[in-house]
């Protein structure tokens, strides 16, 4: 669980370029799985299938997570089911963006 929290901390350093909120608080991360070999699988979505960072953001996530000394590798799987909507954002993100 401690390592998962560290991964979440890493994810909170990655921002959607169009929205001034990190990808974790935006609700773009659906699942983080760490296996016994210290490989991390991350299931995430994008705010839209036409997101301008559809190519670069998954790579940034993989690189930053795999850069943690306890992690051997990381793989991002982009999914659009369920589709993202603003209700998936944390209260903090909604407040930041004026939705509350």
Secondary structure in CASP SS format (residue, H / E / C, confidence):
PFRMAT SS
TARGET T0000
AUTHOR 0000-0000-0000
METHOD secondary structure of the structure
MODEL  1
X C 1.00
X H 1.00
X H 1.00
X H 1.00
X H 1.00
X H 1.00
X H 1.00
X H 1.00
X H 1.00
X H 1.00
X H 1.00
X C 1.00
X C 1.00
X C 1.00
X E 1.00
X C 1.00
X C 1.00
X C 1.00
X C 1.00
X C 1.00
X C 1.00
X E 1.00
X C 1.00
X C 1.00
X C 1.00
X C 1.00
X C 1.00
X C 1.00
X E 1.00
X E 1.00
X E 1.00
X E 1.00
X E 1.00
X E 1.00
X C 1.00
X C 1.00
X C 1.00
X C 1.00
X E 1.00
X E 1.00
X E 1.00
X E 1.00
X E 1.00
X E 1.00
X C 1.00
X C 1.00
X C 1.00
X C 1.00
X C 1.00
X C 1.00
X C 1.00
X C 1.00
X C 1.00
X C 1.00
X C 1.00
X H 1.00
X H 1.00
X H 1.00
X H 1.00
X H 1.00
X H 1.00
X H 1.00
X H 1.00
X H 1.00
X H 1.00
X H 1.00
X C 1.00
X C 1.00
X C 1.00
X C 1.00
X C 1.00
X C 1.00
X E 1.00
X E 1.00
X E 1.00
X E 1.00
X E 1.00
X E 1.00
X C 1.00
X C 1.00
X C 1.00
X C 1.00
X C 1.00
X C 1.00
X C 1.00
X H 1.00
X H 1.00
X H 1.00
X C 1.00
X C 1.00
X H 1.00
X H 1.00
X H 1.00
X H 1.00
X H 1.00
X H 1.00
X C 1.00
X C 1.00
X C 1.00
X C 1.00
END
